[in-house]
C-alpha cells in the first residue's frame, strides 16, 4: 500500500507536466483544428536558452521566468512565420506545416548550434524527499502538482471570467459565428498561441529541471506525450486534456512499477496498446466534443 501511494504521487507529478502540455495543444486545436506537432519546439528553444543563461552564471530563479517568456515568444513567432499563412487551408496542410516547423527548428540547432547534449545544473532540492508516515514523497512531485494546480486554476479563471476567455471559447465553438459577433480572429489566434506558450513554458521548467540537459531533439518526447494525453482526453476538450495527462502519467508509473523486471522496459509499448484499446471503444477520447467550424 505504501509503494502504491508513492507511485500515485509520482504518477500525478509526471502527469501534471503532461496535462500542461496537452492543455496547450488542446487550446490550439480548439481554435484552429490544428494538431500542433511543433509544440515541442517551445521546450527545445527554452532548453537552449536555459543552457546559455546558466553559462552566463545565472540560476533557476532567473531561468524559470525567462523560460516562460521564451516559450511564449517562440509560440507567437511560429504562429506569425508559419501558421498565419495557412489559416483556412485543409487540415492536412496545417498538419504538414506543423511537421515542417518541427523539422526546421531541429535542423537549425543541429547545423548552427550543435548536435551534442548540453548539460546544466539541476536545482539542489529536486532530489529532496520528506516522509508522511510510511510514505516517502519527493519535493519535486509536490512542487509540480501544486504549480500545475495553480496554473490550471488561473487558466480556468482566464477562460471563464475575461473577455479574451469568452472570445476564445466562442471561437472554439463556432469561429464563423464568433466573428459575426465581433470577435477578432487575429487577436484570438495570437492569444491562443500565447496561452499555449505559457502552459508549455511552465511544463518546460519542470521538464528541464528533471532532465538537466537539452538537445536539438529535446522537444520530441514532451510533444508526443502532450499529443497522446490530448487524444486520450478528447481533442478540443480542455478538461479532457488535463484528465488525459494525469491518466497517462499514472499509467506509465504504475505499469513500470508493476510489470516484471524483464519487461519493465516495454512500459511505453504497453501504454500504447492500452491507448489503442481505448480508441477502439471510444474513438473520440474520454470526453467527446462537437467539431466546430474553424477559421
N, C-alpha and C positions, 0 to 999 in steps of 0.2 A: 504493500500500500504506500509506503514511504517512497519507493522508487517511482511508482505511478504518479504521485503528486509532484515529484521533481521533474518528471518527463512532461507533465501537463504544463507546468510553468515554463519550462524550456521551449515547448512547442508553441505556447502563446507568445513568448518573446520572439521566436523566429517568425511566427505567423503574423505578428503585428507589423513587421517590416514588409512582408508580402502584401498585407492589407493596404498599406500606404501606396505601394507600387501599383496594385490593382485598382485602387480608387482613382489614381491619376489617369490610368488607361481608360477606366470607365467614363470619366468626365469627358475626355476627348471623343470617345465613341458615342456618347450620348448626344453630343452636339453635331459632330461631323460624320458619324457612322464610319469612323476610321479606326481600325485596329492598328495602333501605332507601334510598329516594331522598332522604331528609332528611340523609344522611351528610355532604353538602357543607356543611350549615349549621354544622357544627362549625368549619369553616375560616372561614366568614363571621363568626361571632361572635368567633373568635380573632383575625381580622384587625382588627376594630374595637377590641378590647381592646389589641392591639399598637399601633394608632394612638394611642389615648388614653394609653397608658403612654409612648410616645415624646413626646407633647405635654407630659407631666409631666417630661421631661428625662432619663428613664432610657434605657439602651442595651440591646443584644441579649443581654447576659449576664443581665439581669433578665427580658427579654421571653421568651426561649426557654423556660425552665421554666414561666413563667406561661401561655404559650400551651398547653402540655400540660395544665396544671391546669384551665384554662378549657374546653378541649376535653372533658376527662373530665366536668367538672361539667355542661356542656351536654348531653352524651350521656345522663347519668343523669337530668337534668331532662326531656329529651324522652321518655325511657322512662317516667318517672313520670307525666308530664302527659298523654301521648298513647297510647303503645303498651300501657301497663298495662291499659287499658280494652278493648282489642280482642284480648287473648290468647284463643285458641280460636276466633276468628272465621274466616271464609273468607279464603283467601289474597288475594283481590281486595279485601276490606275493609281488610286491613292495608296493602296496596299503596296504596290511596286515602288512608289515614291518613298514610302517609309523604309522599305528594304534598301533602297538606293542611298538614303541618308545614313543608314546604319553602316553600310559598306564604305561610303566616302569618308565618314568621320574616322572609322577604324583605319583606313588606308592612310589618311593624313598623319595619324600618330605613328603608324609603322614607318612611313617614309621620312617624316621630318622631325620626329622626336626619337623614339627608339622602340624596338620590339622587346627590350629587356624588362624584367619585372622591376618596378620602382617600390622600394620599401620605405616605410616611415614608422615612427614610434606610435604605439597604441597607448591610450590613457592607462595610467597605472592601476586605476580602480576597476578596470574591465574584468580582471580575474578575481576580484574580491568576492567573498561569499559571507553569508550570515545564516545562523540556524534559527528555525522556527520549530521548536520541539524537535522531532527526529528528522525534519526535512531541512536539507541544505539548499539555500537559494542563492543564485548568482545575482550580484548587484546589477550587472548589465541587463539581465532579463527584466528586473523590476523597473529600471530606468526606461527601457524600451517600451514596456507595456504602459507605463504612466504617461510618457511623452506621446505615444500613439493615441491613448485615450483622450488626452487634452487636444491633440491635433484634430481628431475626429469630431470632438465636441465643437471646436472652433469652426471647422468646415461646415458642420450641420447648421451652426448659427448663421454663418455667412449665406448659406443656400436658402435658409428659411426666413431670415429677417432683414435682408438687404435687397435693394433694387437689382444689384448685379445677380444675386442668387435667384431672384424671381425671373429675371431675363434668361438666365442660364437654364432654369427648369422649363420655362416656356419654350425655349429653343429646342430642348431635348424632346419635348412632347410633340411639337409641330412647328418647324422652323418657318415655313411659309406664313402660317397664321401669326406667329410671333412678330415677323417683320411687318405684316399688315397692321399690327397693333403698335408699331413704332420702335420695336427692338432693333438696334443697330447690329447687323451681322458681324462687321469687322470687330467691334468692341467686344461682343460676346465671345467670339472665337479667340481673340487675343487674351481675354480674361480666362477662358478655359485652359489655354496653354500655360498661362502664368500660374493658375491654381495647380495644374498638374506638375509644374516645375517646383512649386513649394512642397508638395507632397513627396515628389521624388527626391528633393534636396534633403528633407528630414530623414527619409529612408536611407539616403546615401551616407549621411553622417554615421549611422549605426552600422551600415554595411562596411564602410571603410574602417571604422574603429575595430570591428571584429576581424577584418581581413588583414589590416596593417600593410597593404600593398595595392598596387594598381598596375594594369597593363592595357594595351590598346583594345583588348577584348574583354575588359573587366565588366562591361555592361551587359554582356550576353546572358549570363546566368540570372541576374536580377530581373532582366526584361522577360525572360521565359517564365520565371516564377510569377511575375505580375500578370502576364497574359493568361497563364494557366489558372491563377486564382480568379481573374475576372471571368473566364469562361466557366469555371465551376459555379460561381455565384450567379451568373447570367449576365451576358454583355448588355451594358446600358443601365444596369441596376447598381446604384451606389451602395445600397445595403448589401446586395449580393456580393459585390467586390470585397467588402470588409469580411463578410462571412466566409467567402471562398479563401481569402488569405489566411484567416485563422485556422480553417479546417485543413488547408494544405500544410501549414506549419506543424499542426498537431499530428497529422498523418505521417509526415516524414520522421518526426522524433519518436513517436510511438512504434512505428514499424521498425526503425533502426534498433530500438531497444528490445523488441520482442522477437525479431527474426533470429534464427540460429546464426552463430558467428560465421559459418561458411558461406551464407548468402546475404549477410547484412549489407554487403556492398551493392546488392541489387535493389536497394530501397527505392531509388528513383524509378526503376523499371516496374516494381510492384505498384508504386503510386500511379504511374501512367496507366497500368492495367485497370486499377480501381476507377480512375477518371474516365477511361473508355467505357467501362460498365455503366457509370453514371450517365454518360451521354447517350447510351443505348436506351435507357429508360426515361431520361429527361434531357432530350437534345438541346433544350434552351437553357440548361443550367438549373440551379436550385430555385432561382426567382426569375420567372419569365416576365419580360416587359414587351409591350407592343412596339412595333417598329415605327419610328417617327420619320416624317419627311425631312430630309437633310437639305442644307443649303446647296 
